[in-house]
Amino acid sequence: MPGSLVLMGSGETSPTMVEVHRALARGLRAGARAVLLDTPYAFQENAADISARARRYFARSVGLEVEPATGIVGADWVFSGPGSPTYALDRWAASGVAGDLRARVRSRQGVTVLASAAACTAGLATVPVYEIYKVGAEPHWREGIGLLAPLGLRAVLIPHFDNAEGGSHDTRYCYLGERRLSRMERELPPGTAVLGLDEHTALIIDLESEAVEVAGRGGLTVRRPGAVTVLPAGTRTSLAVVRDLAAGATSGTVPPPRPAPAVGPAVTLEETIRSCERLFEDAVGKPDLVAAARLVLDLEAEIVTWAADTEEDAGGVDQARELMRLLIARLGEAAATAGLRALVEPLLDLRAQLRREGRYEIADALRAAMARGGVTVEDTPAGPRWSPATV
C-alpha cells in the first residue's frame, strides 16, 4: 500500500480539508484500519466530545470509519490533530508511539496525517506553544519526534503560520510572532530550516514517488536565515526541491514549482459569516425578505457543516450561531416593517402632496395620526424618513 505523510496547518476537521482527506481515503485498501490518535488533547475534560466530533466528520464527510486508539501498530491510516504538542511528545515518547510514527515514514507505508498540535511535533524540534503563549515561559524548543529526518529534511514544522487572531499583536507562526520566532531560530542547530504551514493548508508528501503538493488556502513557507520561499496552495513539486530550499540552495538550482488547482473550498467559516451578514443587510434593504430568509438557512447549513471542527481555539461555530439568532430577530423586524410599508408609503405620498399645496395643518395632523398608530415620521433634507415607533 502506498505511503503518504500529510501535515496540516489547521482546519483538519473542517470543510476546507474534506477533499484532501477524501483523496487519501480513496487510496486505502478495502477494510483498512483507520486510527484516531487522541493523545494531544487527551488531558482535556472534553476529550471524548472532540473524538466523537472527529469520528462523525470522517464518517459523514470522508466516508471513513475511524477508531480512537492510543497505539498505531497495524493501522493503515493514522490521524492526530489539535491539543498540546508537548503533552503529545511526552506521552508518545513514553509509550513508543513516537518510534512507531518514525517507522511508518522510514518504511514508506501507510497514510499518516498530523495536523495542528500533532504536526508541530514532526520536525527535529517542537514549539511548546502552550507554555510560551499561554503560560508565559521563555521562548524555547522541545525535541521533536523527527518524522522529517528520514525524508532528508533538517527542519522544524510550525503550523498556524499565518494566524491573525491577535489583531493588534503578532500571532503569526503558531502564536509566537516575529520577535520570538527570530530569537528561537538562532537557537536551532546550524543548517535547520523552518517549514511554516498556513492555516487551512496541507503539505502532502507521497513517500513512494516523493511527489509533494501544497493544498488548501495558504502556502508552505521555507524559511532560513536571510531567505524565505513560499510555495502557494496548488503547488506541485518534488521532495528534492523542498530539500534544496531547506538546505539553502540558490534559486538558480531549484526548479520553479508547478502550479495546480487548489484543493478544497475557497472560504472559511469566518469569511462565510462576514459574507452572510453583508448579503443579509443588502436583501433587507431592498427589501427582499425571501432572499434574506434563504441566507439565514444557508448560515444554519454552514453551522451544521462546521460543527465537527475540533479546533479548540476556533470559536467560529458559536459566533455563527450568535449571528444566526441576530439575523432571525432582524428578519422578524423586517417582516413587520414590510407589512407597514404598504400602508405607510401611500400616506406619506398624501402628506407630501398636502405640504406642496400648503395645507400644512392637515399634513401635520396626518403625521400625528401616524404617530398614534405606531409610525414615527421624520423630515430630513433627503425627504421624509419613517420607522416603527419605539415603545
C-alpha positions, 0 to 999 in steps of 0.5 A: 500500500502506498505511503503518504505523510500529510501535515496540516496547518489547521482546519483538519476537521473542517470543510476546507480539508474534506477533499484532501482527506477524501483523496487519501481515503480513496487510496486505502485498501478495502477494510483498512484500519483507520486510527484516531490518535487522541493523545494531544488533547487527551488531558482535556475534560472534553476529550471524548466530545472532540473524538466523537466530533472527529469520528462523525466528520470522517464518517459523514464527510470522508466516508471513513470509519475511524477508531480512537486508539492510543497505539498505531501498530497495524493501522493503515491510516493514522490521524492526530490533530489539535491539543498540546504538542508537548503533552503529545511528545511526552506521552508518545515518547513514553509509550513508543508511539513516537518510534512507531510514527518514525517507522511508518515514514522510514518504511514508506507505508501507510497514510499518516496525517498530523495536523495542528498540535500533532504536526508541530511535533514532526520536525527535529524540534517542537514549539511548546506553544502552550507554555510560551503563549499561554503560560508565559515561559521563555521562548524555547524548543522541545525535541521533536519526534523527527518524522522529517529526518528520514525524508532528508529534511533538517527542519522544524514544522510550525503550523498556524503560520499565518494566524491573525487572531491577535489583531493588534499583536503578532500571532503569526507562526503558531502564536509566537510572532516575529520577535520570538520566532527570530530569537528561537531560530538562532537557537536551532542547530546550524543548517535547520530550516523552518517549514511554516504551514498556513492555516487551512493548508496541507503539505502532502508528501507521497513517500513512494514517488516523493511527489509533494503538493501544497493544498488548501488556502495558504502556502508552505513557507521555507524559511532560513536565515536571510531567505524565505520561499513560499510555495502557494496552495496548488503547488506541485513539486518534488521532495528534492526541491523542498530539500534544496530550499531547506538546505539553502540552495540558490534559486538558480538550482531549484526548479520553479514549482508547478502550479495546480488547482487548489484543493478544497473550498475557497472560504472559511467559516469566518469569511462565510459569516462576514459574507452572510451578514453583508448579503443579509443587510443588502436583501433587507434593504431592498427589501427582499425578505425571501432572499434574506430568509434563504441566507439565514438557512444557508448560515444554519447549513454552514453551522451544521457543516462546521460543527465537527471542527475540533479546533479548540481555539476556533470559536467560529461555530458559536459566533455563527450561531450568535449571528444566526439568532441576530439575523432571525430577530432582524428578519422578524423586524423586517417582516413587520416593517414590510407589512407597514410599508404598504400602508405607510408609503401611500400616506406619506405620498398624501402628506407630501402632496398636502405640504406642496399645496400648503395645507400644512395643518392637515399634513401635520395632523396626518403625521400625528395620526401616524404617530398614534398608530405606531409610525414615527415620521421624520423630515430630513433634507433627503425627504421624509424618513419613517420607522416603527415607533419605539415603545 
